[in-house]
Amino acid sequence: MKAGALAVLVVLFLSAAQGCGDATNQVTIVDAQGLVRLIVDVETAETAMERSRGLSEHQALGPNEGLLLVFPTAGEVCITNRTVAFPIDVLFISADQQVIHIERELPSGDPGSYCHAPTWLVLELQAGAASEVAIGHTFRLVN
C-alpha cells in the first residue's frame, strides 16, 4: 500500500475511533516473527497545534498509554521533552510502518532536540515502556 493511501487510512481510522465517545485507539509494535512487543492505548495528535503541544500539559502516562503524533507526510521530525513533567520513550515510525529510531528515557525538562527522518508517526510512551521494541519492528493499528 502506498504511503499516501496508508496515511489517509490511519487518519480516518483514528478520527472515527475518537468520534465514538469512549473508544480507545490501540496500537501494537510487532517483531519480524510477528510477536507483539508492545500494546498501547493511544491518544492522537493530528493537527499542528496538537503535535506542538504534545505531552506538555499532560498527566504522566501509564504503562500502556501513549500519544501518537500523526504527520501529514513523512519527513524530518524533531521532538523535545523540555516542557514535559515526566520522562518518556519515543518511537519514530516511517511511512512503511517500521520503527526507524528510538529515543529511550528522555528525562523530564530535557532541552535537547531529537530529530529523525523519514518520520511519519511518533509514538510517545512512559519511560521504559519501549524496552522490548527495536529498530525494524512494525507499527500496527488494532481495531
FENURBEL-V507364 format. One record per backbone hydrogen bond with DSSP energy under -0.5 kcal/mol. CO is the residue of the C=O (numbers start at 0). NH is the residue of the N-H. If there is no record, write none. Layout:
BEGIN
co: (CO CO)
nh: (NH NH)
END
This chain:
BEGIN
co: (1 2 3 4 5 6 7 8 9 10 11 12 13 14 16 17 19 23 24 25 26 27 28 28 29 30 34 37 39 39 40 41 42 44 46 47 48 49 52 54 61 63 64 65 66 66 67 67 68 68 74 76 78 80 80 80 83 86 87 88 89 90 90 91 91 92 92 93 96 97 97 98 100 101 102 105 106 109 112 113 115 115 118 119 120 121 121 122 123 124 125 127 129 133 136 137 139 141)
nh: (5 6 7 8 9 10 11 12 13 14 15 16 17 18 19 20 21 25 41 141 39 139 36 37 137 33 30 28 26 41 65 24 67 69 50 51 52 53 55 57 64 40 125 42 68 123 44 69 70 121 118 115 113 83 108 109 108 126 105 124 102 92 122 99 100 119 120 96 138 93 99 135 91 103 89 87 109 80 114 78 76 118 74 70 92 68 123 90 66 88 128 130 132 136 98 29 27 25)
END
